[in-house]
């Protein structure tokens, strides 16, 4: 299993451009991430495929 990102690293979503934090790897290329939602003012978590993410600058 290849891991492109480490736990706690900031990544950018290729889908909508949000900056997220890596929580953990679930499967071979499925990553659990969290981000802060500005509209509802709360922290959200989601599972995204690794190829839909890139390193944030």
BALUM-131309 format. One record per residue: residue number from 1; residue in three letters; x, y, z negated of N, C-alpha, C in turn. Coordinates in nm, 3 decimals, decimal comma. Each point is the difference from the previous one (the first is absolute). Layout:
vexlo:NUM&zagu:ALA&neast:X&nnorth:Y&nup:Z&caeast:X&canorth:Y&caup:Z&ceast:X&cnorth:Y&cup:Z $
...
END
This chain:
vexlo:1&zagu:UNK&neast:0,085&nnorth:-0,118&nup:0,000&caeast:-0,085&canorth:0,118&caup:0,000&ceast:0,089&cnorth:0,124&cup:0,000 $
vexlo:2&zagu:UNK&neast:-0,018&nnorth:0,083&nup:0,100&caeast:0,078&canorth:0,122&caup:0,006&ceast:-0,072&cnorth:0,110&cup:-0,077 $
vexlo:3&zagu:UNK&neast:0,074&nnorth:0,080&nup:-0,071&caeast:-0,059&canorth:0,111&caup:-0,075&ceast:0,066&cnorth:0,128&cup:0,047 $
vexlo:4&zagu:UNK&neast:-0,075&nnorth:0,084&nup:0,068&caeast:0,055&canorth:0,125&caup:0,049&ceast:0,001&cnorth:0,108&cup:-0,108 $
vexlo:5&zagu:UNK&neast:-0,089&nnorth:-0,012&nup:-0,096&caeast:-0,015&canorth:0,104&caup:-0,102&ceast:0,017&cnorth:-0,061&cup:-0,138 $
vexlo:6&zagu:UNK&neast:0,048&nnorth:0,082&nup:-0,093&caeast:0,015&canorth:-0,044&caup:-0,138&ceast:-0,114&cnorth:0,055&cup:-0,084 $
vexlo:7&zagu:UNK&neast:-0,020&nnorth:-0,060&nup:-0,115&caeast:-0,103&canorth:0,046&caup:-0,093&ceast:0,032&cnorth:0,144&cup:-0,044 $
vexlo:8&zagu:UNK&neast:-0,101&nnorth:0,087&nup:0,004&caeast:0,018&canorth:0,139&caup:-0,040&ceast:0,043&cnorth:0,092&cup:0,112 $
vexlo:9&zagu:UNK&neast:0,028&nnorth:-0,054&nup:0,117&caeast:0,046&canorth:0,081&caup:0,112&ceast:-0,119&cnorth:0,072&cup:0,066 $
vexlo:10&zagu:UNK&neast:0,024&nnorth:0,121&nup:0,050&caeast:-0,105&canorth:0,075&caup:0,068&ceast:0,003&cnorth:-0,032&cup:0,148 $
vexlo:11&zagu:UNK&neast:-0,118&nnorth:-0,032&nup:0,053&caeast:-0,014&canorth:-0,035&caup:0,141&ceast:-0,110&cnorth:0,085&cup:0,061 $
vexlo:12&zagu:UNK&neast:0,003&nnorth:0,012&nup:0,133&caeast:-0,102&canorth:0,075&caup:0,072&ceast:-0,082&cnorth:-0,095&cup:0,085 $
vexlo:13&zagu:UNK&neast:-0,131&nnorth:0,018&nup:-0,002&caeast:-0,090&canorth:-0,084&caup:0,078&ceast:0,001&cnorth:0,047&cup:0,146 $
vexlo:14&zagu:UNK&neast:0,016&nnorth:-0,095&nup:0,092&caeast:-0,005&canorth:0,033&caup:0,143&ceast:-0,145&cnorth:0,024&cup:0,045 $
vexlo:15&zagu:UNK&neast:-0,096&nnorth:-0,043&nup:-0,078&caeast:-0,141&canorth:0,013&caup:0,036&ceast:-0,049&cnorth:0,143&cup:-0,018 $
vexlo:16&zagu:UNK&neast:0,019&nnorth:0,056&nup:-0,120&caeast:-0,053&canorth:0,134&caup:-0,027&ceast:0,103&cnorth:0,098&cup:-0,056 $
vexlo:17&zagu:UNK&neast:0,125&nnorth:-0,041&nup:-0,017&caeast:0,105&canorth:0,090&caup:-0,042&ceast:0,010&cnorth:0,025&cup:-0,149 $
vexlo:18&zagu:UNK&neast:-0,074&nnorth:-0,073&nup:-0,083&caeast:0,007&canorth:0,019&caup:-0,145&ceast:0,131&cnorth:-0,055&cup:-0,055 $
vexlo:19&zagu:UNK&neast:0,052&nnorth:0,068&nup:-0,101&caeast:0,119&canorth:-0,049&caup:-0,070&ceast:-0,048&cnorth:-0,084&cup:-0,117 $
vexlo:20&zagu:UNK&neast:0,054&nnorth:-0,121&nup:-0,010&caeast:-0,045&canorth:-0,097&caup:-0,100&ceast:0,120&cnorth:-0,054&cup:-0,076 $
vexlo:21&zagu:UNK&neast:-0,027&nnorth:-0,065&nup:-0,113&caeast:0,105&canorth:-0,065&caup:-0,078&ceast:-0,022&cnorth:-0,150&cup:0,003 $
vexlo:22&zagu:UNK&neast:0,107&nnorth:-0,075&nup:0,021&caeast:-0,008&canorth:-0,146&caup:0,007&ceast:-0,013&cnorth:-0,055&cup:-0,141 $
vexlo:23&zagu:UNK&neast:-0,103&nnorth:-0,082&nup:-0,025&caeast:-0,017&canorth:-0,065&caup:-0,129&ceast:0,061&cnorth:-0,138&cup:-0,002 $
vexlo:24&zagu:UNK&neast:-0,037&nnorth:-0,085&nup:0,098&caeast:0,056&canorth:-0,135&caup:0,007&ceast:-0,034&cnorth:-0,064&cup:0,134 $
vexlo:25&zagu:UNK&neast:0,072&nnorth:-0,108&nup:0,031&caeast:-0,027&canorth:-0,081&caup:0,118&ceast:-0,098&cnorth:-0,109&cup:-0,040 $
vexlo:26&zagu:UNK&neast:-0,102&nnorth:-0,022&nup:0,082&caeast:-0,098&canorth:-0,104&caup:-0,030&ceast:0,027&cnorth:-0,128&cup:0,080 $
vexlo:27&zagu:UNK&neast:0,019&nnorth:0,013&nup:0,129&caeast:0,029&canorth:-0,114&caup:0,087&ceast:0,123&cnorth:0,034&cup:0,082 $
vexlo:28&zagu:UNK&neast:0,020&nnorth:-0,070&nup:0,111&caeast:0,121&canorth:0,021&caup:0,078&ceast:0,011&cnorth:0,141&cup:0,055 $
vexlo:29&zagu:UNK&neast:-0,110&nnorth:0,061&nup:0,043&caeast:0,011&canorth:0,137&caup:0,050&ceast:-0,115&cnorth:0,089&cup:-0,049 $
vexlo:30&zagu:UNK&neast:-0,060&nnorth:-0,034&nup:-0,112&caeast:-0,108&canorth:0,078&caup:-0,058&ceast:0,051&cnorth:0,071&cup:-0,125 $
vexlo:31&zagu:UNK&neast:-0,018&nnorth:0,132&nup:-0,005&caeast:0,055&canorth:0,083&caup:-0,107&ceast:-0,114&cnorth:0,069&cup:-0,073 $
vexlo:32&zagu:UNK&neast:0,006&nnorth:0,003&nup:-0,133&caeast:-0,096&canorth:0,076&caup:-0,079&ceast:0,059&cnorth:0,139&cup:-0,026 $
vexlo:33&zagu:UNK&neast:-0,075&nnorth:0,104&nup:0,036&caeast:0,049&canorth:0,137&caup:-0,014&ceast:-0,102&cnorth:0,083&cup:-0,077 $
vexlo:34&zagu:UNK&neast:0,048&nnorth:0,115&nup:-0,054&caeast:-0,091&canorth:0,092&caup:-0,066&ceast:0,032&cnorth:0,141&cup:0,046 $
vexlo:35&zagu:UNK&neast:-0,103&nnorth:0,086&nup:-0,001&caeast:0,016&canorth:0,139&caup:0,035&ceast:-0,102&cnorth:0,082&cup:-0,075 $
vexlo:36&zagu:UNK&neast:0,020&nnorth:0,131&nup:-0,001&caeast:-0,091&canorth:0,090&caup:-0,070&ceast:-0,096&cnorth:0,058&cup:0,101 $
vexlo:37&zagu:UNK&neast:-0,131&nnorth:-0,021&nup:-0,022&caeast:-0,104&canorth:0,052&caup:0,088&ceast:-0,035&cnorth:0,141&cup:-0,044 $
vexlo:38&zagu:UNK&neast:0,026&nnorth:0,099&nup:0,085&caeast:-0,021&canorth:0,141&caup:-0,034&ceast:-0,148&cnorth:0,036&cup:-0,009 $
vexlo:39&zagu:UNK&neast:-0,086&nnorth:-0,066&nup:0,076&caeast:-0,141&canorth:0,036&caup:0,000&ceast:-0,069&cnorth:-0,042&cup:-0,129 $
vexlo:40&zagu:UNK&neast:0,027&nnorth:-0,121&nup:-0,048&caeast:-0,066&canorth:-0,048&caup:-0,121&ceast:0,088&cnorth:0,015&cup:-0,124 $
vexlo:41&zagu:UNK&neast:0,126&nnorth:0,044&nup:0,019&caeast:0,094&canorth:0,023&caup:-0,110&ceast:0,024&cnorth:-0,125&cup:-0,085 $
vexlo:42&zagu:UNK&neast:0,023&nnorth:-0,112&nup:0,067&caeast:0,032&canorth:-0,123&caup:-0,072&ceast:0,099&cnorth:-0,084&cup:0,081 $
vexlo:43&zagu:UNK&neast:0,063&nnorth:-0,094&nup:-0,068&caeast:0,100&canorth:-0,087&caup:0,061&ceast:-0,071&cnorth:-0,120&cup:0,062 $
vexlo:44&zagu:UNK&neast:0,034&nnorth:-0,030&nup:0,124&caeast:-0,060&canorth:-0,113&caup:0,072&ceast:0,108&cnorth:-0,104&cup:0,027 $
vexlo:45&zagu:UNK&neast:-0,040&nnorth:-0,125&nup:0,007&caeast:0,090&canorth:-0,108&caup:0,040&ceast:-0,061&cnorth:-0,073&cup:0,118 $
vexlo:46&zagu:UNK&neast:0,085&nnorth:-0,055&nup:0,085&caeast:-0,047&canorth:-0,071&caup:0,117&ceast:0,107&cnorth:-0,098&cup:0,044 $
vexlo:47&zagu:UNK&neast:-0,038&nnorth:-0,094&nup:0,085&caeast:0,092&canorth:-0,097&caup:0,056&ceast:0,014&cnorth:0,030&cup:0,150 $
vexlo:48&zagu:UNK&neast:0,124&nnorth:0,016&nup:0,045&caeast:0,027&canorth:0,038&caup:0,139&ceast:0,109&cnorth:-0,092&cup:0,054 $
vexlo:49&zagu:UNK&neast:-0,008&nnorth:-0,031&nup:0,130&caeast:0,104&canorth:-0,080&caup:0,062&ceast:0,128&cnorth:0,082&cup:0,009 $
vexlo:50&zagu:UNK&neast:0,112&nnorth:-0,069&nup:-0,016&caeast:0,130&canorth:0,065&caup:-0,005&ceast:0,034&cnorth:0,074&cup:0,129 $
vexlo:51&zagu:UNK&neast:-0,046&nnorth:-0,050&nup:0,115&caeast:0,034&canorth:0,066&caup:0,127&ceast:-0,078&cnorth:0,128&cup:0,023 $
vexlo:52&zagu:UNK&neast:-0,098&nnorth:0,030&nup:-0,083&caeast:-0,075&canorth:0,126&caup:0,010&ceast:0,061&cnorth:0,109&cup:-0,086 $
vexlo:53&zagu:UNK&neast:0,118&nnorth:-0,026&nup:-0,062&caeast:0,066&canorth:0,095&caup:-0,088&ceast:0,138&cnorth:0,033&cup:0,052 $
vexlo:54&zagu:UNK&neast:0,048&nnorth:0,121&nup:-0,034&caeast:0,139&canorth:0,040&caup:0,031&ceast:0,055&cnorth:0,073&cup:-0,121 $
vexlo:55&zagu:UNK&neast:0,131&nnorth:0,014&nup:-0,006&caeast:0,061&canorth:0,069&caup:-0,114&ceast:-0,035&cnorth:0,148&cup:0,007 $
vexlo:56&zagu:UNK&neast:-0,032&nnorth:0,057&nup:-0,116&caeast:-0,032&canorth:0,143&caup:-0,008&ceast:0,130&cnorth:0,079&cup:-0,009 $
vexlo:57&zagu:UNK&neast:-0,001&nnorth:0,118&nup:0,058&caeast:0,119&canorth:0,087&caup:-0,003&ceast:0,013&cnorth:0,069&cup:-0,133 $
END
